[in-house]
Amino acid sequence: MKELMEKLMGALPFFARRFVALLGEPKRTVLGLDLESDSALEEAFTFLAVSFGLSFLAQMPVIADMPVVFGKQDQATLFAIIAVLSALAFVLNVVLLAVVWKMVGASLAWKKIVAVSCYFCGFSTMLFALCFLLGTGCFKMLNPVEYKDMFSGIYSIDPENTLGFKLFLAFMLLGVVASYVWIVYVWGAYREVMQVSKGKSAVALTLFTLLSPLVFAAQVVLSENLTQYNQGPGMTRDLSGQWMLDQRPDSAASTSSVPATSTHSMLYTFTAPESPSDPIGFYELNDTRTSIDGKCVITVTKQESGTAEVHEPMIVLDPVKRTESRTDQCTGRTTGTPLELSKAEYRYKINKDATGWTLCLNDRFGDICLTPKRQ
């Protein structure tokens, strides 16, 4: 990763000059280059690589907020995944360009097509990244709770009714529209390279516009397969469901640690992700303790929800919400406070025997063993 950063920094002056030139006169800039030279492709790929690198670095904090999309990866692995996906997207778009120009009878100049596409795709990558960052920035600033919930895969609150989410969608739509407008604006450069009439160029542009959704769909399928392959084994079906602990003074589950004047109940709900290979599922916890002081009953309830990341034999619970409420029946008062969000890591094991199943969670404080809740 360090070596890549050094190469990226070294190429910044070249990238800046080309980017400013493209910003002013994109068609004249590209057509003014010697696309037949030995260094033409090297320079073009350098521009594309720097565009991708800068886009990735700018979006990295936002991508880290999206475990439901890419999983929780280290920076090097995440960079590799997105680099492969970006390379596949570029190849698919170049192939589509070649197909539509061939359909109108153009004589393909592969070296020029690839070089021109590197510059135009690199510029559009930066353009879309800008719209993406503006959209996610507005969403996070205006509705931070809904932002974290949505990108964690938890929909406890409908984000569609929030202003931040609507602005996010608006900026994403703007990014798509701006990318298509950019393609239309620079299409004349391809026509000059292909040396065809304006009529054939218009037909090729129409075909490209109509077929590009198919390319996008192929990119989505490839990205899903790649991210799922990288994530490895995920939450098992045995773990999914509701697990409970019920400690009462008059029950068989009571222990010496539970006084005769108190009860303790816990309910974990584990939900598997849509893909069985995804290690990141979701959980909810309801932890209730009731104590009796004379005629007064005090109930303290802790509730939390978040993501559950499974890498056997470990499970990491990462809350996005955590609250505590206290109800005193003597005073009639109920108070609620948010709690600090902190991860909990357990070694887990599901024991199966003739008496039933138990889920045991072990950390430095000891074991908690729960049984399946009867539906």
Summary of the structure (lengths in Angstrom):
residues: 375
radius of gyration: 28.0
end to end distance: 50.2
largest distance: 93.4
contacts: 1108
relative contact order: 0.09
helix: 52%
strand: 25%
